[in-house]
Each structure stands twice: as C-alpha cells, then as structure tokens.
C-alpha cells in the first residue's frame, strides 16, 4: 500500500517511528512533512495528505499531531477525505468498517508508539463493510457536494 503521512512538530517523533514501521512491512510512504520537532503550523501538511488520498496518489493517509484533532479537521477539509481520530483500537476498527475512513489521525502526545502501531495495523487491515454503512457514506458525500459545489 502507498500511505501518505504528515503532521506537526508534536507528532514528528511518532510520525517518523510509524513511517519506519510501515516501510519495514513493505508499504510505500509519502511523507508530506514536517521534518523536525520545531514548531510549525500543521494545516498545509495535513491537507496535502488528504489531497494525495483524494486524488488516488495514496491508498490511505496518516496525520499525527499532539492530540490529532486539528490534523483530522484539516484533512477533512479536502473533498473526498474521511479522516478519523483514533487513539484506541475500537475507534480504528469502526472508522474503517463502518465509516470507510481513508485518513487516520493519531495524537502523538496521547498514544505511545506500541499502541500506535496496533492502531495503524488495525486501520490498514480492516475493510469497509458496505451495506447499510454505504448508504450513510453516500449521504455524507451528498452533504459534502452541497456544501462545496
């Protein structure tokens, strides 16, 4: 899989760790920044991750910040992105299986590296269930089209 990643200074160490973890498992990683733990504004990095996923240049995205909340919000501003903040296994599973999330957000100041690996692995391996959930994704897509014609 090709995974687009990005985040801010607070998520830099975890982003770097997870990029290596992904590469060890044979995934291709497109790192959209930041490249250090010096303070930066995250929206452009996370939007680039979202654009990469929405355009089909990446299969899934990963955005990491201190809490992951702002990063999720920024990624979700890109049409076609369904970014989910998942700091535990349950939300990671539900985000993929019920919401067909295509970008994972994690809080680097909340989640330790070992748990982040588990969350990411579950996010990558969980498929979308479709069925009644597809109806809801279609409704979300229609709302998005109405708000951003």
RARASUL-V933555 format. One record per backbone hydrogen bond with DSSP energy under -1.0 kcal/mol. CO is the residue of the C=O (numbers start at 1). NH is the residue of the N-H. E is the energy in kcal/mol with one decimal. If there is no record, write none. Layout:
co=CO nh=NH e=E
co=CO nh=NH e=E
This chain:
co=1 nh=28 e=-2.7
co=2 nh=59 e=-2.5
co=2 nh=60 e=-1.3
co=3 nh=30 e=-2.7
co=4 nh=62 e=-2.3
co=5 nh=32 e=-3.3
co=6 nh=64 e=-2.0
co=11 nh=15 e=-2.9
co=12 nh=16 e=-2.8
co=13 nh=17 e=-2.3
co=14 nh=18 e=-2.9
co=15 nh=19 e=-2.4
co=16 nh=20 e=-1.9
co=17 nh=21 e=-2.1
co=18 nh=22 e=-2.7
co=19 nh=23 e=-2.4
co=20 nh=24 e=-2.4
co=22 nh=27 e=-2.2
co=23 nh=26 e=-1.9
co=28 nh=3 e=-3.3
co=30 nh=5 e=-2.8
co=33 nh=7 e=-2.1
co=42 nh=46 e=-2.1
co=43 nh=47 e=-2.5
co=44 nh=48 e=-1.9
co=45 nh=49 e=-1.7
co=46 nh=50 e=-2.4
co=47 nh=51 e=-2.9
co=48 nh=52 e=-2.2
co=49 nh=53 e=-2.0
co=50 nh=54 e=-3.0
co=51 nh=55 e=-2.2
co=52 nh=57 e=-1.9
co=52 nh=58 e=-1.4
co=53 nh=56 e=-1.3
co=60 nh=4 e=-2.3
co=61 nh=104 e=-2.8
co=62 nh=6 e=-1.7
co=63 nh=106 e=-2.0
co=64 nh=8 e=-1.5
co=65 nh=108 e=-4.0
co=66 nh=109 e=-2.5
co=68 nh=72 e=-2.0
co=69 nh=73 e=-2.3
co=70 nh=74 e=-2.7
co=71 nh=75 e=-2.3
co=72 nh=76 e=-2.3
co=74 nh=77 e=-1.1
co=75 nh=78 e=-1.7
co=78 nh=81 e=-2.1
co=82 nh=102 e=-1.4
co=82 nh=103 e=-1.3
co=84 nh=105 e=-2.9
co=88 nh=92 e=-1.3
co=89 nh=93 e=-2.4
co=90 nh=94 e=-2.6
co=91 nh=95 e=-2.5
co=92 nh=96 e=-1.5
co=93 nh=97 e=-2.9
co=94 nh=98 e=-2.3
co=94 nh=99 e=-1.3
co=95 nh=101 e=-2.7
co=96 nh=100 e=-1.0
co=97 nh=129 e=-2.4
co=102 nh=61 e=-2.1
co=103 nh=84 e=-2.5
co=104 nh=63 e=-2.9
co=105 nh=86 e=-2.7
co=106 nh=65 e=-1.6
co=107 nh=110 e=-1.4
co=107 nh=111 e=-2.7
co=112 nh=116 e=-2.6
co=113 nh=117 e=-2.2
co=114 nh=118 e=-1.6
co=115 nh=119 e=-2.8
co=116 nh=120 e=-2.7
co=117 nh=121 e=-2.7
co=118 nh=122 e=-2.4
co=119 nh=123 e=-2.5
co=120 nh=124 e=-2.5
co=121 nh=125 e=-2.1
co=122 nh=126 e=-1.6
co=130 nh=133 e=-1.9
co=131 nh=135 e=-1.1
co=132 nh=136 e=-1.1
co=133 nh=137 e=-2.1
co=134 nh=138 e=-2.7
co=135 nh=139 e=-1.7
co=136 nh=140 e=-2.3
co=137 nh=141 e=-2.5
co=138 nh=142 e=-2.1
co=139 nh=143 e=-2.3
co=140 nh=144 e=-2.6
co=141 nh=145 e=-2.2
co=142 nh=146 e=-2.3
co=143 nh=147 e=-2.4
co=144 nh=148 e=-1.9
